[in-house]
Amino acid sequence: MSEEKRAFVEDSDMKIAGSAPRQQPDDGEVAAMEFQHQKQNGNIERAYRLGQRLSDRFFVIDEILVKYASPRLLGNPVIESNAQVLFAFIVDTILEHGCPDSIIAQTALNYFHEQVRERSPRTYDTIVESGAFSLYLLCSWDERMSRSCIGDAFADSCDMEDDPDVVRLGDQLYREYFDVCKEELGRAEFVR
C-alpha cells in the first residue's frame, strides 16, 4: 500500500471538530447551574436566613416545652434533649417538603445544623446520633398514622413509653413545632 493510501486509511477514524453531537451536562454540572440560578434569584440567601431563624427558634423551644409539659416533666434532661431531636426532625421534614427544590432545602438544613453545632456541639451530637429520627420517619410514612404515633415515638425515645403524659407531650410538641417551622418557611418567601 502506498504511503498516501496508508495515511488516508489511518486518518479515516478522525472526526472533524464541531461535528460530534453536543453532550448533555452531567449531574454535577446541572446541580452547579441550578445552584447559580438559585443564588442569582436570591433563594440561597433566603435559605441561609431560614436556617438561621430555625436555629434561633431551636434554642428557645424550652418556652414551648414549659407551655405543654406537666410540672413533673419540666427540667427532665431526657425530655428536653428529645424535644430538641423532635424539633430537628420537623425542621428536616418541613424543609424537605416545603422548599422549592432540594438545593434550597439542603442549604437551609446545612446552615441550621451548622448553627446548632456552633452554639452547642453536645446538642448537635445528640441530634445526629439519635435513633428517634427513624421512629419519627416511620410515623410519617405510615398512611394510617394514628394521632399519637409521634407521641408514642417521642415517649419511646425518652424510655417512658408507658407514660400517657409523655405521649401527649410528644403529640403537642409535634403540632406546635410543626406550626413554628411552617411559619418560618412561609416567611422565607422563596422565588418559585
N, C-alpha and C positions, 0 to 999 in steps of 0.2 A: 504494500500500500504506500502510496506517495505521501510525502510529508504533509502536503496540503490536505489530503483526504483524512489523514490521521488527526490533524488539528481540528478539522471540521467535526469528526465523529466524537472526539473528546470534549468539544465545546457544545455538543448538542443538548446536554442537560442544563446548560446555563439559562437563567431567566433574565429577562430584561427588567431593569428597575421600574417599579410602578405597575407592573402587570400582575403582581400577586394580589389576591383578594385581601382586603383590609381585615385584620384580625379584631375580634371583639375584645374589649378591655377585660382583664381578669377581675376576679372578685375584689382583690386589693385595690385595683385602680378605680373600680366602681365605688367602693367604700370611701376612698380618698376624695373622689369627685363629689359624692353626697355630703361628706363632712364639710368640704369647702362651700358647697351650696348652703348648708345649714348655718355655717359660720357667717356667710355674707348676708343672709336674711335675718341674722340676729338670734336665731334659735339656740346656738351654742352658748351664747352669753345668758340667755334666759334659762337654759338648763343648769348652768353654774349657780345662778341666783336661786333657782328652785332647790337645788341640792343644799345650798346654804340655809335657806329658810326651813327646810325639813330638818336639818341638823339642829338648828336653833330650837325648833319645836320639840325635837327629841330630848333635849336637855331640860325641858320644863314639863315633861309628861307626868312628873310626880304630882303636879296640880290636878291632873285628870284622875290619877290614882287615888288621891285623897277624896275626890268627889264621889267615887264609887266603892272604895274598899271599906269593909266594916272595920271598926276600931281595932279588933284583934288581929287583922291582917296588915294594918299600917305599920311601917317600919320593918317588915319582914324582908330581909335581903333577897330571899329566893323569889318572892312575889315581885319585888322591884326589878330584879335582873330579867325575869321572864316577861315582865311588862315591856321592858326595853326591846327584848327579842321580838315580841309581838309587834311592836311599833315598826321595827326594822323590816319585818316581813311585809307589813302593809305598805311601807314605802316602796319596797321592791315590786309588789303587786300593782300598786297604783301607777308607778312609772312604766312598768312593762305594758300595761293595758291602756294607759291614758296618753302617753306621749305620741307625737306624730310618727316616729319611727324608732328603730332600735338604737340608732346612733344617739339620738337625743336622750332616750331612756337611759342608756348606759353612761352617758356623760353626766347626767344628773345623779344617777346612783353612785357612780365612782366618786363624785365630789361629796355626796352625803357621807359615804364611808370614810373618805379622806378626812373630813371634818371631825367625825366621831373619833377616828383613830388619833388625830392630833390632840383633841381635848381630853380623851380618856382611853388610853391604849388598853387598859384592862376591860373596859366595857366593850370596846371593839372586838377583842379576843373572845369575849363571852358570846357576842352575836355570831361571829363567823364559825365558832366551834359548836354552837347549839344544835342539837338534834330536833328541836321544836320546829324548825323550818319544814322538815319533812312531814311532821304531823299536820302542820297548817296547810301544806301543799295538798296532802291527801284530802283534807276537808274541802279545799277549794275546787278540787277536781271531781268530787262526788256530786253528781247532778241531783241526788236525793238528799243533799246535805241537810241534816237536821239543824234546827235553830241553834242547838247548843254544841254542835260539833267543834267549833273553835273553842268554846268554853271548856269542853271536855279535854281537848288537846292542851289548852293552857293549864288546866288543873293537873293533867298527866305530867306535863313538863315541870311542874312545881312539886311533883311527887305528893299531890294532895287530891288525887282523882276521886276520892270518896267525900270530899267536902263540897256540898252544894253552893256554899258562899263563894268558893274559889271558881267553880264552874260559871256561876252567874257573873262574877267579876270579869272573867275572861270574855264572856259574851259582851258585856257592857264596854269593856275597854276596846274590843274589836270594833264595835259600832262607832264609838267616839273617835278612835284613832283613824278609822276609815274616813270619817267626815272631815277630820282635820287635814289629812293628806289630800283628799279630794279637793278641799277648799284651796289648798296651796297650789295644786296642779292647775286649777282654774285661774288663779292669779298669774300664772306664768304667761298666759296669752301667747302661746306658740303660734307662729305663722304656719298655716297648713297648706 
